[in-house]
Amino acid sequence: MTDRAVSDVVGYVLVFSLIVATIGIVTTVGFATLDDRQSAEQLNNAERAFDVFANNADDIYRGGAPSRATEMRLAGGTLRYGEPTELVVRDADATAEDQNLTVRYTPLVYTDGDAEIAYEGGAIIRGDGHGGAMVREPPFRIHSERTLLPLLGTTRAPGPTAVSRDGTVQVETVRTSRVPTTPTDLQDADEIEIEVDSQRQSAWNRYLERQADTDSEWEYVADGVLRIETESLEAPQFRMRLRFAG
């Protein structure tokens, strides 16, 4: 009887220990998975908000709207202005820098830990601290017969340079200037180079490389530089000022 009682106690302890260990493992893994899925969903929501923002910017430069406002839910993330990005369009055979058409703009960036989403030059780039992917390409139409390069320059208004909160923030976008014409030197050029200098260079490089692959006469000549031949070039410039509100 004594041996049997001891065996029952040992069996009970083993079963109870197994249950506790199982609950601990499930709880640890489950909460970690839940946190990962929650973070991924927050980033997906931010990406959708940036897509809405990009569409509103389209309304300004394409539709002629004077301004637009976009509401973004931060969910503990940070919305800020990024380091300036520079885009240059030039005659490939020109030697003087004053013949270049240069646009510097301030990206809009959402960050949550290592993950980020950025709007720059009409493109949306999603990254994780180790690289980035362009989930929305800039509104360029590159073709051997006619090339259209809307140069969308965003600048920031005076005020906060970053906002971090659990709630929402409104981003106001206001058109400040528009230059519809393209310099004659560029219109008459036989070859055009497009160069991008960005904090998210790898995503831009892959985009420019893809463009080079569409025509045998085009070439990705260097880091961030695409050379094309086109019969007609239009490169209108648009300036939009961003402000955090609400």
Backbone hydrogen bonds, N-H to C=O, Kabsch-Sander energy under -0.5 kcal/mol:
donor,donor_aa,acceptor,acceptor_aa,energy
5,A,1,M,-2.1
6,V,2,T,-2.1
7,S,3,D,-2.1
8,D,4,R,-2.2
9,V,5,A,-2.1
10,V,6,V,-2.7
11,G,7,S,-2.6
12,Y,8,D,-2.4
13,V,9,V,-2.6
14,L,10,V,-2.5
15,V,11,G,-2.4
16,F,12,Y,-2.8
17,S,13,V,-2.5
18,L,14,L,-2.3
19,I,15,V,-2.3
20,V,16,F,-2.5
21,A,17,S,-2.6
22,T,18,L,-2.4
23,I,19,I,-2.6
24,G,20,V,-2.4
25,I,21,A,-2.6
26,V,22,T,-2.8
27,T,23,I,-2.6
28,T,24,G,-2.5
29,V,25,I,-2.8
30,G,26,V,-2.7
31,F,27,T,-2.5
32,A,28,T,-2.0
33,T,29,V,-2.8
34,L,30,G,-2.6
35,D,31,F,-2.7
36,D,32,A,-2.3
37,R,33,T,-2.6
38,Q,34,L,-2.4
39,S,35,D,-2.7
40,A,36,D,-2.5
41,E,37,R,-2.3
42,Q,38,Q,-2.4
43,L,39,S,-2.1
44,N,40,A,-2.2
45,N,41,E,-2.5
46,A,42,Q,-2.1
47,E,43,L,-2.3
48,R,44,N,-2.2
49,A,45,N,-2.1
50,F,46,A,-2.2
51,D,47,E,-1.9
52,V,48,R,-1.9
53,F,49,A,-2.4
54,A,50,F,-2.7
55,N,51,D,-2.1
56,N,52,V,-2.3
57,A,53,F,-2.2
58,D,54,A,-2.0
59,D,55,N,-1.8
60,I,56,N,-1.2
61,Y,57,A,-2.2
62,R,58,D,-3.0
63,G,58,D,-1.1
64,G,60,I,-0.6
65,A,59,D,-2.2
68,R,173,T,-2.3
70,T,171,V,-2.3
72,M,169,V,-3.0
74,L,72,M,-0.6
74,L,167,G,-2.5
75,A,166,D,-0.9
75,A,167,G,-0.7
76,G,165,R,-2.3
77,G,74,L,-2.2
78,T,111,T,-2.8
79,L,163,V,-3.1
80,R,78,T,-0.5
80,R,109,V,-3.2
81,Y,161,T,-1.7
82,G,107,P,-2.4
85,T,105,Y,-2.7
86,E,197,D,-2.4
87,L,103,V,-2.8
88,V,195,E,-2.8
89,V,101,L,-2.6
90,R,193,E,-2.1
92,A,191,E,-2.3
94,A,91,D,-1.4
99,Q,96,A,-1.4
100,N,97,E,-2.0
101,L,89,V,-3.0
102,T,100,N,-0.7
103,V,87,L,-2.8
105,Y,85,T,-2.5
106,T,154,T,-4.0
108,L,119,Y,-2.0
109,V,80,R,-3.1
109,V,107,P,-0.5
110,Y,117,I,-3.2
111,T,78,T,-2.8
112,D,115,A,-2.5
115,A,112,D,-1.4
116,E,127,G,-2.3
117,I,110,Y,-2.4
118,A,125,I,-2.7
119,Y,108,L,-2.8
120,E,118,A,-0.5
120,E,123,A,-2.3
123,A,120,E,-1.9
124,I,136,R,-2.2
125,I,118,A,-2.7
126,R,133,A,-2.9
127,G,116,E,-2.8
128,D,131,G,-1.4
129,G,131,G,-0.5
133,A,126,R,-2.8
135,V,124,I,-1.6
135,V,133,A,-0.9
136,R,124,I,-1.6
140,F,138,P,-1.4
141,R,148,L,-2.8
143,H,141,R,-0.6
147,T,232,S,-2.9
148,L,141,R,-2.6
149,L,234,E,-3.1
151,L,149,L,-0.5
151,L,236,P,-2.9
152,L,150,P,-0.9
153,G,151,L,-0.9
153,G,238,F,-3.3
154,T,152,L,-0.7
155,T,240,M,-2.6
157,A,242,L,-3.0
163,V,79,L,-2.9
165,R,77,G,-1.0
169,V,72,M,-2.6
170,Q,245,A,-3.1
171,V,70,T,-3.3
172,E,170,Q,-0.6
172,E,243,R,-3.0
173,T,68,R,-3.2
174,V,241,R,-2.3
175,R,66,P,-2.6
176,T,239,R,-2.7
177,S,239,R,-1.2
179,V,237,Q,-2.9
186,L,183,P,-0.8
187,Q,183,P,-1.8
188,D,184,T,-2.1
189,A,186,L,-0.9
192,I,228,I,-2.6
193,E,90,R,-2.8
194,I,226,L,-2.9
195,E,88,V,-2.7
195,E,193,E,-0.5
196,V,224,G,-2.2
197,D,86,E,-2.8
198,S,196,V,-0.5
201,Q,198,S,-0.7
203,A,200,R,-0.6
204,W,200,R,-1.5
205,N,201,Q,-3.1
206,R,202,S,-2.1
207,Y,203,A,-1.8
208,L,204,W,-2.7
209,E,205,N,-2.5
210,R,206,R,-2.1
211,Q,207,Y,-1.7
212,A,208,L,-2.1
213,D,209,E,-1.5
214,T,211,Q,-1.4
215,D,212,A,-1.0
218,W,215,D,-1.4
219,E,227,R,-2.5
221,V,219,E,-1.0
221,V,225,V,-0.9
222,A,225,V,-1.1
225,V,222,A,-2.3
226,L,194,I,-2.7
227,R,219,E,-3.1
228,I,192,I,-3.0
230,T,190,D,-0.7
231,E,144,S,-2.1
234,E,147,T,-2.4
237,Q,179,V,-2.7
238,F,151,L,-2.7
239,R,177,S,-2.4
240,M,153,G,-2.6
241,R,174,V,-3.2
242,L,155,T,-3.3
243,R,172,E,-1.7
245,A,170,Q,-3.3
